[in-house]
Amino acid sequence: MIVRPPVSPASTHRDGEPRVAGAAPQRIFALDALRGLAALAVVMSHCLGAVDITAVQEKALRRSVLAPIFHGNGSVDLFFVLSGFVLTRSLIRRRGGAATLAYCLRRVLRIHPPYVLAVLLAWVVSLSISDPGGSHGVSRWLRYYINVHVGPSAVLESLWFPGIAHNLLPVGWTLYVEMIVSLTLPAMAWAMRRSHWSLIVAAAACLPYLGLTSQLCLHTVAFSAGAAAFLERERWHAPLAGARRVTRTGFLLIAFVVFLLPLFSPLDDWHPLHVLGYTLGSLGIIACVESSNSLRRVLSFGPLLRLGRNSYSLYLLHFPLLVLLASTAPRPDSPMAGGIALALMVVAATVVAAEISYLVVERTSIAYGERVSAWLIRASGAAAAFPAGKAR
């Protein structure tokens, strides 16, 4: 849930990364594309869950060669690891009370306005549909959300802080986690620098085993691991970047297997061991992308960069559009054919809506956050204002 500055076609780095006016030279745009692919996997996962097929059929698809396409749970933790990694990079570039406050303001303005838009869209969708007799070809899981209807007061109450908005926006729980952990990340990064990162990561990993089973406690380890990975970047980046291609390829395959392995476990979907697997796999994937010029060139393909730039809106808006299209759009009678048609419609509609949301809402809130941050730092007597394009 990050800003993706517009790509300038004027030039590229030697490693294939596009240059962006005003962006920090250290920025890895391929990580934005990686986030976009993860957001798309969440969309596809929810589309699969919306189809009225048996649990055995759904599990078989999620464990098939199509597993990476439908790996929504792992993609969520990939989001969190990426956030810890990139936000820590932003934090350590400028320190001090004013810089930390500016960072927090940027985070709030980055996360909250698109969330408000998504909740309002979900509410409008809920007012326009109903499911008195059961939607054709729709799973019981999605039918529950089709039948969620709340009043204006409940909607207004939901706008104050990110969340599931009375089940209008089920994906909102990740924004709740993202907002709280990203605002406490300065303290976490400070503790890692003053002690050792392993102590903080170990403490975060132990939270679920201390009876703290909320999603916030469960996924804090992903953020802390991402932060630690950036703080230790100098130790692992050069050896991995200098390794032979076959070695890096093997490392990437191992990371990918670790990332997918929880899909084949009999434990609950969000078991702490699954989260650790997702986190470790995500760390390996990010390390390979950071250190491989060839991977970065592949992920720097224009449409992938645009997907990454719009990934926050893609992630937020897909669920209201899924509910709308699943309850209203005509589809083939066959569950599989209908599911494919639904997925194509949802992806197409969400890509268009995400582009509009980025241009109208996200870009405006990002720019405003930059201006407020720059003014705050100038007013405090700190160093020069943040350059444009560094908002996270």
N, C-alpha and C positions, 0 to 999 in steps of 0.2 A: 504494500500500500504506500506507494512511492511515487514521487514525481518522475516522469520520463520526459526530459526536455526534447523539443522538436529536433529532428536530425537535419543537419545541414548537408546537402549533397556536394558541397564544395570540395571536400577532401576526406581522406581517411588516414588513420595511423598506419605505420608500417606493418603492424600485426593484423590489419584488417578491420580494426575498430573504427567506426565513423567518428569524425570530429564534430563537436557541437559547440556553437558559439557560446562562450562564457562558461563552459563546463570545465570541471577540474580534469587535468590530464590523467589522473589516476582512475577515473571512473571506468568501470567495465560494463559496457552497454549490453554485452552478451548476458549478463546476469538479469537485466530487465527482460530480455527475451525468454530466459529460463522461467522467470516469474509468469510471463504471459502463457507459456505452455502449461505451467502448473494450474493457472486459472482455468484454462481450457479443459484440463483433466477433471477439475471439479464440476464444470458444466456438464461434461459427458457422464460423469458419475451420477449426477442427479437425474439426468435424462434416462439413464439405465434404470435407476430406482423408481422412475415414474411409470415404467411400462408394466402392464399387468401380466407378468410371467411368474412362474413358481420360484420359490427361494432356491431350489436346486439349480434351476436354469440360470438365475442371476449369479449365484456363487460360481458356477462353471465359467461364465463369461468373465467374471472378475479374476479368475485364476487361469485364464487362457493366455494365448500370445497377445491378446488385446489388453492385458492387465495394465500396462502403462497408461493407456488411454482412459481407463476408468478408475485410476488410483487416486480418488479424491482425498482420502484421509492422509495419505503420505504427502500429497501436494500441499495440504494445509500446514503441515509441519515444515515443509520446504519453504513456504512463505515466512514462517516465523524465524527459521535459521537465517534466511536471506535478510530479514529485517534486522536481526541482531548484528549480522556482519556489516551491513551497509551503514546502519545508524551509528555503530561504534566508530567507523571511519569518519563520519561527520563530526562526532563528538570530540575526538582527540585532536582535530585540526585547530580547534579554538576552545580554550578553557577559561574558566572563570564564571562567576555568578551570572553576569549579564548574558554571556554566551549560552549558558545552560538554560536560562529563562527564554532566550530567543529560540533555542532548539525546541523547547516545550510548546511555545506558541506555534511554531511551524508544524509540529506534529498534530496539534489540535485542529489547525486550519487545513491540514492535509487529509485528516481522517473524517472530520465531522460533516462538512457540507455535502460531500457525496453520499454519506450515510443518510442525511436528511432527505435528499432527493430519492433515494431508494425506498425509504419508508413511505414517503408520500405516493410514489408510484405503486407500491404494493397495496396501499390502502385504496387507491383508485381502482386497481384491478379487483380487489375484494368486493367493492361496491358494484362492480359491473358483471359479476359472475355469480352463479349459484350451482349447486349440485344436488337437487332434490332426489333424483333417481339414480345417481351414480354415473360418473363420466365414463364413456365408452373406452375400454382399453387402458384405463388408468389404474395404477396400483392403489391399494388401500392407504399406503404411506402418503402419497401425494393427495389423495382425496381428502385426507384430514386437513391439509393446508388449503385446499380449494374451499373448504367450508369454514375457514376462519373469517369472522366478521367482527370488527370492533368499532366503537363509537369515536367521535372526534376527540373527546377528552382523553381516551386511552392513547390515541395517536400523538396528541400533544405531549402527554407524559413521556412517551417513548423517545421524543426528539431531544431530550436533555442530555442523554448520554447513550453511546452506542450499545446496542443489545439486540435481542431477537424481536423486540417491538410487539409483544403479545402474540408471537408466532406469525406475524405478518412477514418477517424477514428472518427465517431460521439461520441463515449464514451470519447473522449479526453477532453471534456469540464470539466469533473470531475477532471482530472489531473491538469488542469489550476487552478481550485478552490483549490485543495489539495496543490499544490505547493505554491501558494500565501499565503493561510491562515496558512499553517504549518511553513512558513518562518517568518510570523508575530506573531506566537504563543508565542515566548518568551516575546514579549511586552505585549501580552494579559494576559499571566500568571502573569507577574510582576504586571500589573494593578490590577488583581484580588487579589493578595496578599497584595497590598498596600491600596486598598479600600475595596470593597466587591464584591464577584463574581456575586451577583444578579444584580449589576449595569451594569456590562459588558454584561451579558447575555440579560438583558432587552434592552440595547442599540443595540445589534446585532439583536434582534427580531424586533426592530422598523425600521431597515434599509429599508425593502421593503415598509413600509408605509410612508416613506419620499421621495418616488419617485425613490429610488435606486433599480431598479427591475432586475438588472443583476443576473445571477446565483451565482456569487461571493457573492453579498450582501444577496441573498436569503438564502444561506446555511451556512453563517458564524455562525448563531445561533447554528447549530448542533455541530460545532467545539467547540464553547464557552461553550455549555452545557456539552460536554464531558470533557473539561478541568475543569469546575466547579465540576463535579461529582467526579473527582479524588481528587481535593483539599479538598472536603468535605467527603472523603471516610471514615475517622475515625468516623464520626457521624452516617452514615447509615449502614456501613458494619456489625458491631457487633450486633446491634439489629436485622437486617435481618437474619444474620447467626444463631443467637440464637433463632429465632422464630420457632414455630412448623412447621412441614412439610406442613400441610394443609394450614397454613397461607402463606408460601412462594409460594405454588402452586396457591393459589388464587391471590396473587400479580402478579405472572407470567401471569396468564390468563387475568387479567385486562390490564397488559402492552401489551399483544399480541392483545387484542381487540382494544386498543388505536392505536396500530401500523397499524392495518388493517382498521380502521374506515374510513379514507379518501377515500378508494376505493368505498364507498357507497355514497359519497358526490357529489352533482351536480356542485360543483365548478371546476375550471380548475385544471388540473393535478398537476401543481406546484404552486398552490395558497399558500400564506404564512401560512394560517391556516393548510393546509395539511402538510407543512414542520414542523410546530410545533407539529402536531400529530405524525408524523414519529419520531421526535426527542424525545418526551416524551415517546413514546412506546419503542424506542431504549434504552433510559436510564433505563427503568424498566427491560428490558430483560437483559441488561449488568449487572445490580445490582443483578438480580437473579442468573446469571451464576457465578458472582464473589463470591456470598455468599452461594451457594449450592454445597456441595461436590458431591451429586448424579448427578447433571447436569454436573459438571466438569468431572466426570468419564465417563459419556456418550459421551461428546464432546471430550474426550481424546482418543477415538477409533482411532487406527492408520491411516486408510484411511481418516478419517476426518481431522486429523492433517496434513496429506500430502496435502489434498485439501486446507487447510488453508495456509500452507506454500507456495503453488503455486498460491494462489488466485489472486495476482496482475497480473501475466501473463495470468491466466485464464480469468480475466476480460478484459484485453487489446486485447488478440489474438482472442477471440471468434467472434468478428464482421467481421474481414476479412475472417475468415473461414466460417462464416454463408453466407456471400456474395458469396464466391466461391462455396460452396456446393449447395446453393439454385439455382444457375444459371447453374450448370453443372451436379449434381448427379441425376440419375434416381430415381423416387419415384412413389408410387401408385397414380392413378388418383383421388381418393377420397381426398378432402381437409384435413379431419381429419387424415386419414391413412398416407397421405403424410406429414402432419405436424408432426406426431409422428416419422415417419422415419427420417425426417429432423432433429428434435431435438436430436434423438439418435446419428445420424452421427456427428452433430455439437459438442455435449458434448464429444463423444469419441475422435474426432480429437483434440478438444481444450485441453482435459486433457493430451493427449500425448504431444502436442505442448508446453503446460505450463510447464510440467516436464522438457523438453529439455531447454526451455527458462530459467527456474530457475537455472538449473545446469550450463549452459553455460554463461548466461548474468547476471542474478540477483546475484548469489552467488559471482561472480567475482567483480561486482560493490560494493556489500556490504563489501566484504573483503578489497577492496581498500579504501572505505570510512572509515573503521575502522582504517586502517593503517595511513591514512592522518590525521584523528582526533587525534590519539594517538601521532603522531609526533608533531602536532600543540600544544597540551597541554603540552607535555614535553618541547618543545622549548619556550613556554611562561612562564615556571617556575611554572605551576599549579601543582595540585596533580597528582598522578599516572595516567597512560593512561587508557582509557576505556577498561574494560574487553571485550573479544570477546563475540559475541552473543547479544549485547545490541543495535545493530543498529536498527533504526526505519525509 
